[in-house]
Amino acid sequence: MDKVEKMDKFFVASQWLIRFVWANIIWMFLTVLGLGIFGFMPATAALFTVTRKWSQKDIDIAIWPTAWKAYKKAFFETNIAGLCFAAVLVFLYIDLRIVFATMNGLLSTALYFFLFFLVAMTLLALVNYFSVYAHFIYPLRGYIIQSFLLAFTSWKTSLLLIAGFGVAVYLIAQVPALILFISGVLPAYWVMKVNLIRFQKMQAKMSVQIE
């Protein structure tokens, strides 16, 4: 590898690092702008809008205008969806407490693991929600339903997502300072890249069925 090629690769890597850091800072700023609890959902939807562009090779987009436009558009709808996911998780948590407090034996153990499984699938559906929202145009209910369908039917995709999150958590655990720079954008980019492949397959099948 000659010196020019090394410099080219270094330049590309540095450009991607700048993109990641800037997008992550914007994501954190928009989350805080919505007072945290109301900012997380639209800020994350905006982040996925940016990473979707990158995944489609549109790497030279203006990150702030793209994210800000998506944030404003998504603010109310994504917060309503967030309340729906929160309601499901609270319901499952209450069920877990009831099972833990009132039941014993094999049946209680089976129910306990089943409810934990549903919690995990709900969290996975929440992760899927952002990529579905960034890529498709559905009514509110359609986004949520499609997110759960992806979680329960695309096991290979789900395992890839979990593996990617595991790598991100490991990196941040090793270097906690990375929270400021890649805590949101790295998982978002991975989820969008993985799910985009699934989406393209889905759209190809739909096109064949229409024909």
C-alpha positions, 0 to 999 in steps of 0.5 A, a space after each residue: 500500500 503506497 503513501 497516497 492510498 494510505 492518506 486516502 483511507 485516512 481521509 475517508 476514515 476521518 470524514 466518517 468519524 466527523 460525520 458520526 460525532 456531529 450526528 451524535 452531538 445533534 442527536 443529544 442536543 435534540 433529545 435535550 431540546 425536547 426535555 429528554 422524555 419528549 425529545 428522545 423519540 423524535 431525536 432518534 427518528 431524526 438520527 435514523 433519517 440521517 443514517 438511512 441517507 448514509 446507508 443509501 450512499 447519500 453520504 454528503 447530506 447536510 446533517 443538521 438541516 436533515 435532522 432538524 427537519 425530520 425532528 420537527 416532522 416526527 415530534 408528535 407522532 413519534 412521541 405518541 408511538 413512544 407512549 404506546 411502547 411505554 404502555 406495553 412495557 409497563 403492562 409487562 412489568 406489572 405482570 412480572 411483578 405479579 408473577 414474582 409475588 404470587 406464583 411459585 413452581 414450574 409454571 411461574 418460572 415458565 411465565 417469568 421467562 415468557 414475559 421476559 421474552 415479550 419484554 425483549 421483543 418489545 424493546 427490539 420492536 422499539 429499535 425497529 420502529 425508528 428504521 421503519 419510520 425513517 424508511 416507510 410511510 405508514 399511519 401510526 398504527 402501521 409503524 408499530 405493527 410493522 415494528 413488531 412483525 419485524 421483531 417476531 419474524 426476522 430472527 436473522 435480522 434480530 440476531 444481527 441487531 443484538 450482536 451489533 448492540 453488543 459490540 457497541 456496548 462493549 466499545 463504550 464499556 472499554 472507553 466510556 468517553 465514547 458515549 459522547 461521540 457514538 452512543 446513539 449514532 453507531 447503533 442507529 447506523 448498524 440498525 439502519 444498515 441491517 434493516 435496510 437489507 430486509 426492507 429491500 427484500 420486502 419491497 422486492 417481494 411486494 413488487 413481484 406480487 403486484 406484477 
